[in-house]
């Protein structure tokens, strides 16, 4: 059995056409594997730009701005949301005349095998927790509260501000 392996390897070493064919086949397999990986990564990336990414981005931006408030000091922000992203699809409406009257049927518009998206709605913010060093000062507290309410377009009762230890 060892002689067969040596014989095969020697045959590959001596035959240039066999070497080229082997390299081409291995290259095609490698390209296929990489291409398939990119396709899967893209679809997963679209699905994962998700609520987590959105919320983390909002938290970071709000934290960065609130640190700039005079007297706020160190700031930490946590935001909670109601649900996931809502996708509104383009729909086509078909009206069929039947003996019972009109029948209205809606179905999504599909182009190139994919549904057409009209818009994506970000999830509703339900609560914000802010921990800030300077929150024990009433003026700083109010400035942080007002900035958060204004920036996130939420109600005051959705914002909780605590003093950092």
C-alpha positions in Angstrom: 0.0 0.0 0.0 2.9 2.3 0.7 4.2 1.7 -2.8 1.0 2.9 -4.3 1.2 6.2 -2.5 4.8 6.7 -3.6 3.9 5.7 -7.1 1.0 8.2 -7.2 3.1 11.1 -5.8 6.0 10.3 -8.3 3.4 10.2 -11.1 2.2 13.7 -10.1 5.7 15.0 -9.9 6.6 13.8 -13.4 3.3 14.7 -15.2 3.0 18.5 -15.7 -0.6 18.2 -17.0 -1.7 16.2 -14.0 -0.1 18.9 -11.7 -1.9 21.7 -13.5 -5.2 19.8 -13.4 -4.8 19.1 -9.7 -4.0 22.8 -9.0 -7.0 23.9 -11.0 -9.4 21.5 -9.2 -8.0 22.5 -5.8 -8.3 26.2 -6.8 -11.9 25.8 -7.9 -12.8 24.0 -4.6 -11.1 26.7 -2.6 -12.9 29.5 -4.5 -16.2 27.7 -4.1 -15.7 27.4 -0.3 -14.7 31.0 0.0 -17.5 32.3 -2.2 -20.1 30.2 -0.2 -18.7 31.6 3.0 -19.0 35.2 1.8 -22.6 34.6 0.7 -23.5 33.2 4.1 -21.7 35.9 5.9 -23.5 38.6 4.0 -27.0 37.2 4.7 -26.1 36.7 8.3 -24.7 40.2 8.5 -27.9 41.6 7.2 -29.9 39.7 9.7 -27.6 40.6 12.5 -27.6 44.3 11.9 -30.1 44.1 14.3 -31.5 45.4 17.4 -28.3 44.7 19.3 -26.2 46.8 16.9 -28.8 49.6 16.8 -29.1 49.7 20.6 -25.4 49.6 21.2 -24.9 52.4 18.7 -27.5 54.5 20.5 -26.0 53.8 23.9 -22.5 54.7 22.8 -23.6 57.9 21.1 -25.8 59.0 24.1 -23.0 58.2 26.5 -20.5 60.2 24.5 -22.8 63.2 24.4 -23.8 63.0 28.1 -20.1 62.9 29.2 -19.8 66.4 27.7 -22.5 67.8 30.0 -20.8 70.1 32.5 -20.5 68.3 35.8 -21.7 64.9 34.5 -18.4 63.2 34.9 -18.3 59.5 33.9 -21.5 58.2 32.3 -22.9 54.8 31.6 -26.0 54.2 29.5 -28.3 51.2 29.0 -31.3 51.3 26.6 -34.0 48.8 26.4 -36.3 48.4 23.4 -39.8 46.8 22.9 -39.1 44.4 20.0 -37.0 43.7 16.9 -36.8 45.6 13.7 -40.1 45.9 11.7 -39.8 45.5 8.0 -42.6 46.9 5.8 -42.8 45.0 2.5 -44.0 46.3 -0.8 -47.4 44.7 -1.5 -49.5 44.2 -4.6 -53.3 44.1 -4.2 -55.5 42.0 -6.4 -59.2 42.4 -6.5 -61.2 39.4 -7.7 -64.9 39.6 -8.5 -66.7 36.6 -7.1 -70.3 35.6 -6.7 -70.1 36.7 -3.0 -68.7 40.2 -4.0 -65.2 41.4 -4.2 -62.3 39.5 -2.8 -59.2 41.5 -2.0 -55.9 39.6 -1.9 -52.5 41.1 -0.9 -49.2 39.5 -1.6 -45.6 40.7 -1.3 -43.8 42.0 -4.4 -40.9 39.7 -5.3 -38.0 40.8 -7.6 -35.1 38.4 -8.4 -36.4 36.0 -5.8 -36.3 38.5 -2.9 -39.2 40.5 -1.4 -39.1 44.2 -2.0 -38.7 46.3 1.3 -40.4 49.6 1.5 -38.9 50.6 4.8 -37.5 49.2 8.1 -38.7 50.7 11.4 -36.4 50.7 14.3 -37.7 49.3 17.6 -39.5 51.5 20.1 -37.4 52.6 23.1 -39.1 51.6 26.3 -36.5 52.6 28.9 -33.1 54.3 29.4 -30.9 53.8 32.5 -28.2 56.4 33.0 -25.6 56.2 35.7 -23.5 59.4 36.0 -21.0 60.7 38.5 -22.6 64.1 38.7 -26.2 63.0 38.9 -26.5 64.0 42.6 -26.4 67.6 41.5 -30.0 68.6 40.6 -28.9 70.9 37.7 -26.7 68.2 36.1 -29.5 65.7 36.7 -32.0 67.9 34.8 -29.6 68.6 31.9 -28.9 64.8 31.5 -32.6 64.1 31.7 -33.6 66.7 29.2 -30.9 65.8 26.7 -31.9 62.2 26.8 -35.6 62.9 26.3 -34.8 65.3 23.5 -32.3 63.1 21.7 -34.3 59.9 21.9 -37.8 61.4 21.5 -39.1 59.6 24.6 -41.1 60.6 27.7 -39.4 61.7 31.0 -40.9 58.6 32.8 -38.9 56.3 30.5 -35.6 57.7 31.8 -34.0 56.7 35.1 -30.9 58.5 36.2 -28.7 57.3 39.1 -25.6 58.6 40.8 -22.4 56.6 40.1 -20.5 55.5 43.2 
